[in-house]
């Protein structure tokens, strides 16, 4: 037997796979963690990739808005914000003139205790913080994207600051191609209507994981961020353990581009064949906080499993399915053609996630190991369930046969299998 440990919530669970069935692990290439993160971030801040240095656009009396990721992301914001504030203070910016905005997009607001965890107790006490509300009535209109006609409305505090800085991590994303960079404007601090118009572009065939060229979602996000006059970005790339491996700071496009190159080299993993079964984890908390977030691992795992095969998804989902609109669309049990037709008329991101899950279920059977009640997992979302990952594996063998071959993906949210020609 081969013991494969899978992240699950804030812990790990073990899948025992017979050696004769095991094809191996599909994992991102390992990158060494930075030993002195603060020193490396300060170095990156002082040596920006393209664009202006911080000292060219901030100083005494400047108001600064800093966008950070919300609780649904595993970005190590705490480690990034402290040296950034230190640098801003050195340049004369006072804590009172700094606003940290949690880029919630369409997600719920960050709870006070979550904010303190994301930023650290000391930072949360030092500066003002704000959870972006995409339904607020005071968004500021900045312009319209030329190619796709998205009216760009953004958070008032973000728009009215003298300087705008984005933070985040560059990672794979299932319709924007990659997270990071421009995504901290759209959707992070944009209005609901702006987000909806942009996300309607996800139905395009090039709106997929690891693709930027010809991806209309990415193109529109990038143009919106330029319209928003972003002054500077601080992005990191983390290794498969979630440790900071590289830091990219500076120009919105150039720094992001270098981050993308790093993620591509690390996360696009060649495989020689597709398997009958793939055992996958989204990567533990917070990427398996709910089914809505955990789906991304399913999307990546599809590239490694045969049509008609089985995906065993180990995702704790302590917050259940995670999105009411997603739930409602799945409960209606519409066929794919009807959903696609309705999405083209009036796009809805929760509906789109339902469309993607239903598409996945046409390609593979999915067995979920989670804390989510069977009523929702089975009756609404069409999944099979198992109490433990090895019970799920046993059921998968019953479906595919005792000679089934198995891949394991312990970090499914940051792994994109690429079938070799």
C-alpha positions as CSV (number, residue, x, y, z in Angstrom):
1,X,0.0,0.0,0.0
2,X,1.0,3.6,-0.6
3,X,-0.1,6.1,2.0
4,X,-1.1,9.4,0.5
5,X,-1.7,12.3,2.9
6,X,-4.2,14.8,1.8
7,X,-4.8,18.3,3.3
8,X,-8.3,18.4,4.8
9,X,-9.4,21.5,6.5
10,X,-6.7,22.4,9.0
11,X,-5.5,18.8,9.3
12,X,-4.7,15.9,7.0
13,X,-6.3,12.5,6.1
14,X,-4.6,9.4,4.7
15,X,-5.7,7.6,1.5
16,X,-4.3,4.1,1.3
17,X,-3.8,3.1,-2.4
18,X,-2.7,-0.4,-3.5
19,X,0.8,-0.1,-5.0
20,X,-0.2,-2.0,-8.2
21,X,-2.9,0.6,-8.9
22,X,-0.9,3.7,-8.1
23,X,0.4,5.8,-11.0
24,X,1.9,8.4,-8.7
25,X,1.5,11.9,-7.4
26,X,0.6,14.9,-9.5
27,X,2.1,17.8,-7.6
28,X,3.5,21.3,-8.3
29,X,7.3,21.4,-8.7
30,X,8.8,22.2,-5.3
31,X,10.1,25.7,-4.8
32,X,12.3,26.6,-1.9
33,X,10.7,28.8,0.7
34,X,12.3,32.3,1.3
35,X,14.1,32.2,4.6
36,X,13.8,35.9,5.4
37,X,10.5,36.9,3.9
38,X,10.5,40.4,5.3
39,X,13.9,41.2,3.9
40,X,12.9,39.8,0.5
41,X,9.7,41.9,0.4
42,X,11.6,45.0,1.4
43,X,14.1,44.3,-1.4
44,X,11.3,43.8,-3.9
45,X,9.6,47.1,-2.8
46,X,12.9,49.0,-3.2
47,X,13.6,47.4,-6.6
48,X,10.3,47.4,-8.5
49,X,9.8,45.5,-11.8
50,X,9.0,48.3,-14.2
51,X,6.8,51.4,-13.4
52,X,7.3,53.8,-10.5
53,X,9.0,53.3,-7.2
54,X,6.9,53.9,-4.1
55,X,8.7,57.1,-3.3
56,X,7.6,58.6,-6.7
57,X,3.9,58.6,-5.8
58,X,3.6,58.5,-2.0
59,X,4.8,60.8,0.8
60,X,3.8,62.8,3.8
61,X,0.0,63.5,3.7
62,X,-0.7,60.9,1.0
63,X,-3.8,58.7,1.5
64,X,-3.2,55.1,0.4
65,X,-5.6,52.3,-0.2
66,X,-4.2,48.7,0.0
67,X,-6.3,45.8,-1.3
68,X,-5.7,42.4,0.4
69,X,-7.4,39.1,-0.3
70,X,-10.4,37.9,1.7
71,X,-10.8,34.8,3.8
72,X,-11.5,32.5,0.8
73,X,-7.9,32.9,-0.3
74,X,-4.8,31.4,1.3
75,X,-2.7,34.5,0.5
76,X,-0.1,35.2,3.3
77,X,-1.3,38.8,3.6
78,X,0.0,39.1,7.2
79,X,3.6,38.6,6.0
80,X,3.2,41.0,3.2
81,X,1.4,43.9,4.8
82,X,3.8,44.5,7.7
83,X,6.9,45.3,5.6
84,X,4.7,47.3,3.1
85,X,3.5,49.5,6.0
86,X,7.0,49.9,7.3
87,X,8.1,51.1,3.9
88,X,5.2,53.5,3.6
89,X,5.8,54.9,7.1
90,X,9.5,55.5,6.1
91,X,8.3,57.5,3.2
92,X,6.1,59.7,5.4
93,X,2.7,58.0,5.1
94,X,1.0,57.9,8.5
95,X,-1.1,54.9,9.6
96,X,-4.1,57.2,9.8
97,X,-3.9,57.8,6.1
98,X,-3.9,54.1,5.2
99,X,-7.0,52.0,4.4
100,X,-6.7,48.3,4.0
101,X,-9.6,47.0,1.9
102,X,-10.5,43.3,2.0
103,X,-11.2,42.5,-1.7
104,X,-14.3,40.4,-1.1
105,X,-15.7,40.7,-4.7
106,X,-19.1,39.0,-4.4
107,X,-18.1,37.1,-1.2
108,X,-19.4,37.8,2.3
109,X,-17.7,40.4,4.4
110,X,-14.7,39.5,6.4
111,X,-15.6,38.9,10.1
112,X,-13.6,41.0,12.7
113,X,-11.8,38.0,14.0
114,X,-11.0,36.8,10.5
115,X,-9.6,40.3,9.7
116,X,-7.3,40.1,12.7
117,X,-6.1,36.7,11.6
118,X,-5.5,37.8,8.0
119,X,-3.6,40.9,8.9
120,X,-2.2,40.1,12.4
121,X,-3.3,41.6,15.6
122,X,-0.8,44.5,15.5
123,X,-1.7,45.6,11.9
124,X,-5.5,45.3,12.5
125,X,-5.1,47.7,15.5
126,X,-2.9,50.1,13.6
127,X,-4.8,50.9,10.4
128,X,-8.4,51.3,9.3
129,X,-9.9,48.3,7.5
130,X,-12.9,47.8,5.3
131,X,-14.7,44.8,3.7
132,X,-15.7,45.6,0.2
133,X,-19.4,45.4,-0.4
134,X,-20.2,44.9,-4.1
135,X,-23.8,46.0,-3.4
136,X,-22.9,49.3,-1.9
137,X,-24.6,52.4,-3.3
138,X,-21.6,54.7,-3.4
139,X,-19.3,53.0,-6.0
140,X,-17.4,55.3,-8.2
141,X,-17.6,55.1,-12.0
142,X,-14.1,55.2,-13.6
143,X,-14.8,54.4,-17.3
144,X,-15.7,51.6,-19.7
145,X,-13.5,48.9,-21.1
146,X,-13.1,49.4,-24.8
147,X,-13.0,45.7,-26.0
148,X,-15.8,44.2,-23.9
149,X,-17.8,47.3,-22.8
150,X,-17.6,46.7,-19.0
151,X,-18.6,49.8,-17.0
152,X,-16.0,49.9,-14.3
153,X,-17.5,50.9,-10.9
154,X,-15.2,50.5,-7.9
155,X,-15.1,50.9,-4.1
156,X,-15.3,54.6,-3.1
157,X,-12.4,54.4,-0.6
158,X,-10.2,52.7,-3.2
159,X,-11.0,55.2,-5.9
160,X,-10.6,58.3,-3.8
161,X,-7.2,57.5,-2.3
162,X,-4.2,59.3,-3.6
163,X,-2.4,56.0,-4.2
164,X,-3.7,52.5,-4.9
165,X,-1.7,49.4,-4.1
166,X,-2.8,45.8,-4.8
167,X,-1.5,42.8,-2.9
168,X,-2.2,39.1,-3.5
169,X,-0.8,35.9,-4.7
170,X,-0.4,34.7,-8.3
171,X,-1.9,31.2,-8.7
172,X,-3.9,29.2,-11.2
173,X,-7.5,30.3,-11.7
174,X,-10.2,28.3,-13.5
175,X,-11.6,31.0,-15.7
176,X,-9.3,34.1,-15.3
177,X,-6.3,31.9,-16.2
178,X,-4.3,33.1,-13.2
179,X,-5.2,34.9,-10.0
180,X,-3.3,37.9,-8.8
181,X,-2.4,41.3,-10.3
182,X,-5.5,42.9,-12.0
183,X,-7.9,40.5,-10.2
184,X,-7.5,42.6,-7.1
185,X,-9.5,45.4,-8.8
186,X,-12.0,43.3,-10.8
187,X,-13.6,41.4,-9.1
188,X,-12.1,42.3,-5.7
189,X,-13.2,45.9,-5.2
190,X,-15.7,46.2,-8.1
191,X,-19.5,46.6,-8.1
192,X,-21.8,43.7,-8.5
193,X,-22.9,44.8,-12.0
194,X,-19.2,45.3,-13.1
195,X,-18.4,41.8,-11.9
196,X,-21.4,40.3,-13.6
197,X,-20.6,41.9,-16.9
198,X,-17.0,40.7,-16.7
199,X,-17.8,37.2,-15.5
200,X,-20.3,36.7,-18.4
201,X,-17.2,36.3,-20.5
202,X,-16.4,33.0,-18.8
203,X,-18.6,31.1,-21.3
204,X,-15.8,31.8,-23.9
205,X,-13.8,28.6,-24.6
206,X,-10.5,30.4,-23.8
207,X,-11.7,31.4,-20.3
208,X,-9.9,28.5,-18.6
209,X,-7.2,27.6,-16.2
210,X,-3.6,28.6,-17.1
211,X,-4.7,30.6,-20.3
212,X,-4.2,34.4,-20.7
213,X,-3.8,34.8,-24.5
214,X,-7.2,35.2,-25.9
215,X,-8.9,34.9,-22.6
216,X,-11.6,37.7,-22.6
217,X,-12.1,37.5,-18.8
218,X,-8.4,38.3,-18.2
219,X,-8.3,40.9,-20.9
220,X,-11.3,42.7,-19.4
221,X,-9.9,42.5,-15.9
222,X,-6.5,43.9,-17.1
223,X,-8.1,46.8,-18.8
224,X,-10.3,47.6,-15.8
225,X,-7.3,47.7,-13.5
226,X,-5.5,50.1,-15.9
227,X,-8.6,52.3,-15.9
228,X,-8.5,52.3,-12.1
229,X,-5.0,53.8,-12.2
230,X,-3.3,51.2,-10.0
231,X,0.0,52.6,-8.8
232,X,1.8,49.5,-7.6
233,X,1.4,45.8,-6.9
234,X,2.9,43.4,-4.4
235,X,2.3,39.8,-5.4
236,X,3.8,36.6,-4.1
237,X,4.1,33.0,-5.4
238,X,3.7,30.3,-2.8
239,X,5.0,26.8,-2.9
240,X,2.8,23.7,-2.4
241,X,3.2,24.1,1.4
242,X,1.8,27.6,1.2
243,X,5.2,29.2,2.0
244,X,6.3,32.3,0.1
245,X,8.8,31.2,-2.6
246,X,9.0,34.4,-4.7
247,X,8.1,38.1,-4.5
248,X,7.1,40.3,-7.4
249,X,6.5,44.0,-6.9
250,X,6.1,47.0,-9.2
251,X,4.2,47.7,-12.4
252,X,0.7,46.2,-12.6
253,X,1.4,44.3,-15.8
254,X,5.2,43.6,-15.7
255,X,5.3,42.3,-12.1
256,X,2.2,40.2,-12.6
257,X,3.7,38.7,-15.8
258,X,6.8,37.5,-14.0
259,X,4.6,36.0,-11.3
260,X,2.6,34.1,-14.0
261,X,5.8,32.8,-15.5
262,X,6.9,31.4,-12.2
263,X,3.5,29.8,-11.5
264,X,3.4,28.2,-15.0
265,X,6.8,26.6,-14.4
266,X,5.7,25.3,-11.0
267,X,2.1,24.3,-11.4
268,X,1.6,23.0,-15.0
269,X,2.6,19.3,-14.5
270,X,3.1,16.9,-17.4
271,X,1.4,13.5,-17.2
272,X,1.9,10.5,-19.5
273,X,-1.7,9.2,-19.3
274,X,-5.1,9.7,-17.8
275,X,-6.2,7.6,-14.9
276,X,-9.4,5.7,-14.0
277,X,-9.5,7.4,-10.6
278,X,-8.0,10.5,-9.2
279,X,-7.9,11.3,-5.5
280,X,-7.8,15.0,-5.0
281,X,-7.7,17.6,-2.2
282,X,-8.2,21.3,-2.9
283,X,-5.3,21.9,-0.5
284,X,-7.1,22.2,2.9
285,X,-8.2,25.4,4.6
286,X,-9.3,27.9,3.2
287,X,-9.5,26.3,-0.3
288,X,-11.9,23.7,1.0
289,X,-13.9,26.0,3.2
290,X,-17.0,25.2,1.1
291,X,-18.0,23.3,-2.1
292,X,-18.2,26.5,-4.1
293,X,-14.4,27.1,-3.5
294,X,-13.5,23.4,-3.5
295,X,-14.9,23.0,-7.0
296,X,-11.6,24.4,-8.5
297,X,-9.8,21.2,-7.5
298,X,-12.5,19.2,-9.5
299,X,-11.9,21.4,-12.5
300,X,-8.1,20.8,-12.5
301,X,-8.5,17.1,-11.7
302,X,-10.7,16.6,-14.8
303,X,-7.6,16.9,-16.9
304,X,-6.1,13.8,-15.3
305,X,-9.0,11.3,-15.4
306,X,-10.6,9.4,-18.2
307,X,-14.1,10.1,-19.3
308,X,-16.4,8.0,-17.2
309,X,-13.8,7.7,-14.5
310,X,-14.0,8.7,-10.8
311,X,-12.9,11.8,-8.9
312,X,-12.6,11.3,-5.1
313,X,-12.7,14.8,-3.6
314,X,-11.5,15.2,0.0
315,X,-12.8,18.6,1.0
316,X,-14.0,19.4,4.5
317,X,-16.5,22.1,3.5
318,X,-17.2,23.4,7.1
319,X,-19.4,26.2,5.5
320,X,-21.3,23.7,3.4
321,X,-22.0,24.6,-0.2
322,X,-21.0,28.2,0.3
323,X,-23.2,30.1,-2.2
324,X,-27.0,30.4,-2.2
325,X,-27.2,31.1,-5.9
326,X,-25.1,28.1,-6.7
327,X,-27.4,26.1,-4.5
328,X,-30.6,27.4,-6.2
329,X,-29.3,26.7,-9.7
330,X,-28.3,23.1,-8.8
331,X,-31.6,22.5,-7.0
332,X,-33.5,23.4,-10.2
333,X,-31.6,20.5,-11.9
334,X,-31.7,22.2,-15.3
335,X,-30.0,20.6,-18.3
336,X,-26.7,22.1,-19.5
337,X,-28.2,23.5,-22.7
338,X,-30.9,25.3,-20.8
339,X,-28.4,26.7,-18.2
340,X,-26.1,27.9,-20.9
341,X,-28.9,29.6,-22.7
342,X,-30.1,31.3,-19.5
343,X,-26.5,32.4,-18.6
344,X,-26.1,34.0,-22.0
345,X,-29.2,36.0,-21.4
346,X,-28.4,37.0,-17.8
347,X,-25.1,35.9,-16.5
348,X,-24.8,34.8,-12.8
349,X,-21.6,33.5,-11.3
350,X,-23.4,31.0,-9.0
351,X,-25.2,29.7,-12.0
352,X,-22.0,29.4,-13.9
353,X,-20.5,27.4,-11.1
354,X,-23.5,25.1,-11.3
355,X,-22.9,24.8,-15.1
356,X,-19.3,23.9,-14.6
357,X,-20.2,21.2,-11.9
358,X,-22.9,19.7,-14.1
359,X,-20.4,19.6,-17.0
360,X,-17.9,17.8,-14.7
361,X,-20.5,15.3,-13.7
362,X,-21.0,14.4,-17.3
363,X,-17.4,13.6,-17.6
364,X,-16.7,11.8,-14.3
365,X,-18.5,10.5,-11.2
366,X,-17.5,12.5,-8.1
367,X,-17.4,11.1,-4.6
368,X,-17.2,13.7,-1.9
369,X,-15.6,13.2,1.5
370,X,-16.7,16.1,3.6
371,X,-18.7,17.3,6.6
372,X,-21.5,18.5,4.4
373,X,-24.9,16.7,5.0
374,X,-25.8,14.1,2.3
375,X,-29.0,15.9,1.7
376,X,-27.2,18.7,0.0
377,X,-24.2,16.8,-1.5
378,X,-26.4,14.0,-3.0
379,X,-29.9,15.4,-3.6
380,X,-28.9,18.9,-4.7
381,X,-25.4,18.7,-6.1
382,X,-25.6,15.2,-7.6
383,X,-22.5,13.9,-5.9
384,X,-21.8,10.6,-4.3
385,X,-20.6,10.7,-0.7
386,X,-18.4,8.6,1.6
387,X,-17.6,9.0,5.3
388,X,-13.9,8.4,4.8
389,X,-11.5,8.7,1.9
390,X,-10.7,5.0,1.9
391,X,-14.4,4.2,1.8
392,X,-14.7,6.5,-1.2
393,X,-11.7,4.7,-2.8
394,X,-13.4,1.3,-2.3
395,X,-16.5,2.6,-4.0
396,X,-14.4,4.0,-6.9
397,X,-12.9,0.6,-7.4
398,X,-16.4,-0.9,-7.6
399,X,-17.2,1.5,-10.4
400,X,-14.0,1.3,-12.4
401,X,-12.8,-2.3,-11.6
402,X,-10.0,-3.7,-9.5
403,X,-7.3,-2.9,-12.0
404,X,-8.1,0.8,-12.1
405,X,-5.1,3.1,-12.2
406,X,-5.0,6.0,-9.8
407,X,-3.4,9.5,-9.7
408,X,-3.3,11.5,-6.4
409,X,-3.4,15.3,-6.3
410,X,-2.9,16.6,-2.8
411,X,-2.8,20.2,-3.9
412,X,-5.5,20.3,-6.5
413,X,-6.1,24.0,-6.4
414,X,-2.6,24.8,-7.6
415,X,-2.0,21.8,-9.9
416,X,-2.8,21.7,-13.6
417,X,-2.1,18.3,-15.2
418,X,-1.0,18.6,-18.8
419,X,-1.3,15.4,-20.9
420,X,1.9,14.9,-23.0
421,X,1.4,14.4,-26.7
